[in-house]
Structures are given as C-alpha cells and as structure tokens.
Amino acid sequence: MDTRWLRSRAELFREAAERSFALTFDIARYAEATGLRFHPHYVAQVYRGEEGARLDTPLMVVNLAQVSTRADADRVLAHECMHLRVPSYGHKKSAFACAQEILDQVASLPLTPA
C-alpha cells in the first residue's frame, strides 16, 4: 500500500466526515500513545482519548499488513471516520449507513493523484 496515496486519501475522508484526525501506520507508536493493545489481526482503530479527557485531534492507526488494496483502504477509512462522526453508534446498522454516506461523499470529491 502506497502510504503517500493513503495519507492523501485520508484528507478526503477528513473533509467528507467533517472530522479531524492524525494518521499513523506505526502500530507501536499508536499503542504507546493510547495505552491500548493493538493486535496483529486488527485492521485499523481510532482513539479519541478517555471520556472527560478527549484529544484535540484523535489518532487513527492503519495496519498496512491488513490493507492490500485501495478499495480496502477506502472501506477502512470510512469505517474509522464513522466512529469519529457518530461514536455512540458502535457497530449498529445506522453506523454502517453513516460509513456508506462518507464513502459516497468521498466519491463525489475531486480525485487525488494516484
């Protein structure tokens, strides 16, 4: 996976979701910064901070070993942006509708260079 493309693509998802986040591919850095264990089979995760001590900019990690195509990357970014936009939804049906809405919005934005 081309990390330059993925970072550029993340910008579109930030815009579509209307949520800011910092993106990392360094799983060890993410685990250290968040205090969360990130298992090798995890694809991605976003950390907003503890309740009552939210981060100004949430931190998102993407496990490049689990994301092999650009379509996979889009689904991952949409899913994690959904958690930022509607964190209380968890994995309810309405949450996935939100992720699809974000994907649709990204599709309508100008394309980033390949």
LUMPAPA-847671 format. One record per residue: residue number from 1; x, y, z of N, C-alpha, C in turn. Coordinates in steps of 0.2 Angstrom, whole numbers. Example, Ala and Ser with C-alpha at 12.3 -4.5 7.8 and 13.67 -1.06 7.14 Angstrom:
2
site pos=1, nu=66, nv=-28, nw=39, cau=62, cav=-22, caw=39, cu=66, cv=-16, cw=39
site pos=2, nu=64, nv=-11, nw=35, cau=68, cav=-5, caw=36, cu=64, cv=0, cw=39
END
This chain:
114
site pos=1, nu=4, nv=-6, nw=0, cau=0, cav=0, caw=0, cu=4, cv=6, cw=0
site pos=2, nu=3, nv=11, nw=-4, cau=7, cav=17, caw=-5, cu=4, cv=22, cw=1
site pos=3, nu=9, nv=23, nw=5, cau=7, cav=27, caw=11, cu=6, cv=34, cw=9
site pos=4, nu=9, nv=37, nw=4, cau=8, cav=44, caw=2, cu=1, cv=44, cw=-1
site pos=5, nu=-1, nv=39, nw=-5, cau=-8, cav=39, caw=-8, cu=-13, cv=39, cw=-2
site pos=6, nu=-12, nv=34, nw=3, cau=-16, cav=33, caw=9, cu=-17, cv=40, cw=13
site pos=7, nu=-11, nv=43, nw=14, cau=-12, cav=50, caw=18, cu=-16, cv=55, cw=14
site pos=8, nu=-15, nv=55, nw=7, cau=-19, cav=60, caw=3, cu=-26, cv=58, cw=3
site pos=9, nu=-28, nv=51, nw=3, cau=-34, cav=49, caw=3, cu=-38, cv=51, cw=10
site pos=10, nu=-34, nv=50, nw=15, cau=-36, cav=52, caw=22, cu=-39, cv=59, cw=22
site pos=11, nu=-36, nv=63, nw=18, cau=-38, cav=70, caw=18, cu=-45, cv=71, cw=16
site pos=12, nu=-46, nv=67, nw=10, cau=-53, cav=67, caw=8, cu=-58, cv=64, cw=13
site pos=13, nu=-56, nv=59, nw=17, cau=-61, cav=57, caw=22, cu=-62, cv=62, cw=27
site pos=14, nu=-56, nv=65, nw=29, cau=-57, cav=70, caw=34, cu=-62, cv=76, cw=32
site pos=15, nu=-62, nv=78, nw=26, cau=-66, cav=83, caw=23, cu=-74, cv=80, cw=23
site pos=16, nu=-74, nv=74, nw=21, cau=-81, cav=71, caw=20, cu=-84, cv=70, cw=27
site pos=17, nu=-80, nv=67, nw=32, cau=-83, cav=66, caw=38, cu=-84, cv=72, cw=43
site pos=18, nu=-80, nv=77, nw=40, cau=-80, cav=84, caw=44, cu=-77, cv=83, cw=51
site pos=19, nu=-72, nv=78, nw=51, cau=-69, cav=77, caw=57, cu=-61, cv=77, cw=56
site pos=20, nu=-57, nv=79, nw=61, cau=-50, cav=79, caw=60, cu=-47, cv=73, cw=64
site pos=21, nu=-42, nv=71, nw=61, cau=-38, cav=65, caw=64, cu=-31, cv=65, cw=62
site pos=22, nu=-26, nv=63, nw=66, cau=-20, cav=61, caw=64, cu=-19, cv=54, cw=62
site pos=23, nu=-15, nv=53, nw=57, cau=-15, cav=46, caw=54, cu=-8, cv=43, cw=55
site pos=24, nu=-7, nv=37, nw=58, cau=-1, cav=34, caw=58, cu=-1, cv=27, cw=56
site pos=25, nu=4, nv=24, nw=54, cau=5, cav=17, caw=52, cu=9, cv=14, cw=57
site pos=26, nu=12, nv=17, nw=62, cau=16, cav=15, caw=67, cu=12, cv=12, cw=72
site pos=27, nu=11, nv=5, nw=72, cau=7, cav=2, caw=77, cu=10, cv=3, cw=84
site pos=28, nu=17, nv=2, nw=85, cau=20, cav=3, caw=92, cu=19, cv=10, cw=94
site pos=29, nu=19, nv=15, nw=90, cau=18, cav=22, caw=92, cu=11, cv=23, cw=94
site pos=30, nu=6, nv=20, nw=91, cau=-1, cav=21, caw=92, cu=-2, cv=18, cw=99
site pos=31, nu=1, nv=11, nw=100, cau=0, cav=8, caw=107, cu=3, cv=12, cw=112
site pos=32, nu=8, nv=15, nw=111, cau=12, cav=19, caw=117, cu=8, cv=25, cw=118
site pos=33, nu=5, nv=28, nw=113, cau=2, cav=35, caw=114, cu=-5, cv=34, cw=117
site pos=34, nu=-8, nv=28, nw=116, cau=-15, cav=27, caw=118, cu=-15, cv=23, cw=124
site pos=35, nu=-10, nv=18, nw=125, cau=-11, cav=14, caw=131, cu=-15, cv=8, cw=129
site pos=36, nu=-17, nv=7, nw=122, cau=-21, cav=2, caw=120, cu=-17, cv=-4, cw=117
site pos=37, nu=-19, nv=-10, nw=118, cau=-15, cav=-15, caw=114, cu=-18, cv=-16, cw=107
site pos=38, nu=-14, nv=-16, nw=102, cau=-17, cav=-17, caw=95, cu=-14, cv=-23, cw=92
site pos=39, nu=-19, nv=-28, nw=92, cau=-17, cav=-35, caw=90, cu=-15, cv=-35, cw=82
site pos=40, nu=-11, nv=-40, nw=80, cau=-9, cav=-40, caw=73, cu=-14, cv=-41, cw=68
site pos=41, nu=-20, nv=-44, nw=70, cau=-26, cav=-45, caw=66, cu=-30, cv=-39, cw=65
site pos=42, nu=-29, nv=-34, nw=69, cau=-33, cav=-28, caw=69, cu=-31, cv=-24, cw=62
site pos=43, nu=-36, nv=-21, nw=59, cau=-35, cav=-18, caw=53, cu=-34, cv=-10, cw=54
site pos=44, nu=-38, nv=-7, nw=58, cau=-37, cav=0, caw=60, cu=-41, cv=1, cw=66
site pos=45, nu=-39, nv=7, nw=69, cau=-43, cav=9, caw=75, cu=-42, cv=17, cw=76
site pos=46, nu=-47, nv=20, nw=79, cau=-46, cav=27, caw=80, cu=-47, cv=28, cw=88
site pos=47, nu=-43, nv=32, nw=91, cau=-43, cav=34, caw=98, cu=-44, cv=41, cw=99
site pos=48, nu=-50, nv=42, nw=102, cau=-52, cav=49, caw=104, cu=-50, cv=52, cw=110
site pos=49, nu=-47, nv=48, nw=115, cau=-45, cav=49, caw=121, cu=-50, cv=47, cw=126
site pos=50, nu=-49, nv=47, nw=132, cau=-53, cav=44, caw=138, cu=-59, cv=49, cw=138
site pos=51, nu=-65, nv=47, nw=140, cau=-70, cav=51, caw=142, cu=-68, cv=56, cw=147
site pos=52, nu=-70, nv=63, nw=146, cau=-68, cav=68, caw=150, cu=-61, cv=71, cw=149
site pos=53, nu=-57, nv=67, nw=144, cau=-50, cav=70, caw=143, cu=-49, cv=68, cw=135
site pos=54, nu=-54, nv=70, nw=131, cau=-54, cav=69, caw=124, cu=-48, cv=73, cw=121
site pos=55, nu=-45, nv=70, nw=116, cau=-39, cav=73, caw=112, cu=-42, cv=78, cw=108
site pos=56, nu=-38, nv=84, nw=107, cau=-40, cav=89, caw=102, cu=-40, cv=86, cw=95
site pos=57, nu=-35, nv=81, nw=93, cau=-35, cav=78, caw=87, cu=-35, cv=70, cw=88
site pos=58, nu=-40, nv=67, nw=87, cau=-40, cav=59, caw=88, cu=-34, cv=56, cw=84
site pos=59, nu=-32, nv=51, nw=86, cau=-26, cav=47, caw=82, cu=-29, cv=41, cw=79
site pos=60, nu=-28, nv=40, nw=73, cau=-30, cav=34, caw=69, cu=-24, cv=30, cw=67
site pos=61, nu=-24, nv=24, nw=68, cau=-19, cav=19, caw=65, cu=-22, cv=15, cw=60
site pos=62, nu=-18, nv=13, nw=55, cau=-20, cav=8, caw=50, cu=-14, cv=3, cw=49
site pos=63, nu=-16, nv=-3, nw=50, cau=-11, cav=-8, caw=49, cu=-10, cv=-10, cw=42
site pos=64, nu=-5, nv=-8, nw=39, cau=-4, cav=-9, caw=32, cu=-3, cv=-16, cw=30
site pos=65, nu=-1, nv=-20, nw=35, cau=-1, cav=-28, caw=33, cu=-8, cv=-30, cw=32
site pos=66, nu=-13, nv=-27, nw=34, cau=-20, cav=-29, caw=33, cu=-24, cv=-26, cw=28
site pos=67, nu=-21, nv=-21, nw=25, cau=-24, cav=-17, caw=19, cu=-20, cv=-17, cw=13
site pos=68, nu=-23, nv=-21, nw=8, cau=-19, cav=-23, caw=2, cu=-21, cv=-19, cw=-4
site pos=69, nu=-27, nv=-17, nw=-4, cau=-30, cav=-13, caw=-10, cu=-32, cv=-6, cw=-8
site pos=70, nu=-33, nv=-2, nw=-13, cau=-36, cav=5, caw=-12, cu=-43, cv=4, cw=-10
site pos=71, nu=-47, nv=0, nw=-12, cau=-54, cav=-1, caw=-10, cu=-54, cv=-3, cw=-3
site pos=72, nu=-50, nv=-8, nw=-1, cau=-49, cav=-9, caw=6, cu=-48, cv=-3, cw=11
site pos=73, nu=-43, nv=1, nw=8, cau=-41, cav=7, caw=12, cu=-47, cv=12, cw=12
site pos=74, nu=-51, nv=13, nw=7, cau=-57, cav=17, caw=7, cu=-62, cv=14, cw=13
site pos=75, nu=-63, nv=8, nw=13, cau=-68, cav=5, caw=17, cu=-65, cv=6, cw=25
site pos=76, nu=-59, nv=5, nw=26, cau=-56, cav=6, caw=32, cu=-57, cv=13, cw=35
site pos=77, nu=-55, nv=18, nw=30, cau=-55, cav=25, caw=32, cu=-63, cv=27, cw=33
site pos=78, nu=-67, nv=25, nw=29, cau=-74, cav=26, caw=30, cu=-77, cv=23, cw=37
site pos=79, nu=-75, nv=17, nw=38, cau=-77, cav=14, caw=45, cu=-74, cv=18, cw=51
site pos=80, nu=-68, nv=20, nw=51, cau=-65, cav=23, caw=56, cu=-68, cv=31, cw=57
site pos=81, nu=-69, nv=34, nw=51, cau=-72, cav=40, caw=51, cu=-79, cv=40, cw=54
site pos=82, nu=-82, nv=35, nw=52, cau=-89, cav=34, caw=55, cu=-89, cv=34, cw=63
site pos=83, nu=-84, nv=31, nw=66, cau=-83, cav=30, caw=73, cu=-82, cv=38, cw=76
site pos=84, nu=-78, nv=42, nw=72, cau=-77, cav=48, caw=74, cu=-83, cv=53, cw=74
site pos=85, nu=-87, nv=52, nw=68, cau=-93, cav=56, caw=67, cu=-99, cv=54, cw=72
site pos=86, nu=-100, nv=47, nw=73, cau=-105, cav=45, caw=77, cu=-103, cv=40, cw=82
site pos=87, nu=-99, nv=41, nw=87, cau=-95, cav=36, caw=91, cu=-100, cv=32, cw=95
site pos=88, nu=-106, nv=35, nw=97, cau=-111, cav=31, caw=101, cu=-114, cv=26, cw=97
site pos=89, nu=-114, nv=26, nw=90, cau=-117, cav=21, caw=86, cu=-114, cv=14, cw=87
site pos=90, nu=-108, nv=13, nw=89, cau=-104, cav=7, caw=89, cu=-104, cv=4, cw=82
site pos=91, nu=-107, nv=-2, nw=81, cau=-107, cav=-6, caw=75, cu=-115, cv=-8, cw=73
site pos=92, nu=-119, nv=-3, nw=75, cau=-126, cav=-4, caw=73, cu=-127, cv=-3, cw=66
site pos=93, nu=-133, nv=-5, nw=63, cau=-134, cav=-4, caw=56, cu=-134, cv=3, cw=54
site pos=94, nu=-136, nv=8, nw=58, cau=-136, cav=15, caw=57, cu=-129, cv=18, cw=56
site pos=95, nu=-124, nv=15, nw=60, cau=-117, cav=16, caw=59, cu=-114, cv=15, cw=52
site pos=96, nu=-116, nv=9, nw=50, cau=-114, cav=7, caw=43, cu=-117, cv=11, cw=38
site pos=97, nu=-123, nv=14, nw=39, cau=-126, cav=19, caw=34, cu=-122, cv=25, cw=34
site pos=98, nu=-119, nv=27, nw=40, cau=-115, cav=33, caw=40, cu=-109, cv=32, cw=37
site pos=99, nu=-106, nv=26, nw=37, cau=-99, cav=25, caw=34, cu=-100, cv=25, cw=26
site pos=100, nu=-106, nv=22, nw=24, cau=-108, cav=22, caw=17, cu=-109, cv=29, cw=14
site pos=101, nu=-112, nv=34, nw=19, cau=-113, cav=41, caw=17, cu=-106, cv=44, cw=16
site pos=102, nu=-101, nv=43, nw=20, cau=-95, cav=45, caw=20, cu=-91, cv=43, cw=13
site pos=103, nu=-92, nv=37, nw=12, cau=-89, cav=34, caw=6, cu=-92, cv=38, cw=0
site pos=104, nu=-98, nv=38, nw=0, cau=-102, cav=42, caw=-6, cu=-99, cv=49, cw=-7
site pos=105, nu=-98, nv=52, nw=-1, cau=-96, cav=59, caw=-1, cu=-89, cv=60, cw=-4
site pos=106, nu=-85, nv=55, nw=-2, cau=-78, cav=55, caw=-4, cu=-78, cv=54, cw=-12
site pos=107, nu=-82, nv=49, nw=-14, cau=-83, cav=48, caw=-21, cu=-85, cv=54, cw=-25
site pos=108, nu=-88, nv=59, nw=-22, cau=-90, cav=65, caw=-26, cu=-85, cv=71, cw=-26
site pos=109, nu=-80, nv=70, nw=-22, cau=-75, cav=75, caw=-21, cu=-70, cv=74, cw=-27
site pos=110, nu=-66, nv=79, nw=-28, cau=-61, cav=78, caw=-34, cu=-56, cv=73, cw=-32
site pos=111, nu=-54, nv=69, nw=-36, cau=-49, cav=64, caw=-35, cu=-42, cv=66, cw=-33
site pos=112, nu=-38, nv=62, nw=-29, cau=-32, cav=64, caw=-28, cu=-27, cv=61, cw=-33
site pos=113, nu=-21, nv=63, nw=-34, cau=-17, cav=60, caw=-39, cu=-15, cv=53, cw=-36
site pos=114, nu=-14, nv=48, nw=-41, cau=-13, cav=41, caw=-39, cu=-6, cv=40, cw=-37
END
